[in-house]
Amino acid sequence: MRAPDFEEIKEAVEYRIEDITEMLAPLEYEYAEFTAEEFYNFLMGDIFTPDKITLRDILGNEYLMVHKIVEASELKNRGIELNEETMKKTPKEMVYSCHLMAIEFELDYALLLEDYYWIKHWLPVLLKVLNDPEFPKVVKARAEEIRDHFGKYKNY
């Protein structure tokens, strides 16, 4: 099943970005602004991991939207253009650093909502990232800190 063209879902993407960024404001996260089209193109681009999360998955899940908005924002704050080639053309250290920030923010948000199921669900994803042979050693310690911090909630 193909992903819809941007024009087909432009309003939905705009609505979801607005919805999540309004929610982020009281959490004291200042995101870098980007257009719905930039965000859509970023989401449609390649990723490093073989796991493919669909556009529908992201737009329909508050946690995934938080993650992707923080990730996109962190890349944009570092001067990276958001498009379908962002992940391919950006140094892996920077991509993983932004990805880890997004994971941490997403899990902090789940913790705030006391959604321990979501935390348990995402810890294996983080472990998979840590075991990736392409994972840059320079950010490995930060990933392990995140794993250790949230690992204590896996039995709730």
Secondary structure, 3 states (H helix, E strand, C coil): CCCCCHHHHHHHHHHHHHHHHHHHHHHCCCCCCCCHHHHHHHHHCCCCCCCCCCHHHHHCCHHHHHHHHHHHHHHHHCCCCCCCCHHHHCCHHHHHHHHHHHHHHHHHHHHHCCCHHHHHHHHHHHHHHHCCCCCCHHHHHHHHHHHHHHHCCCCC
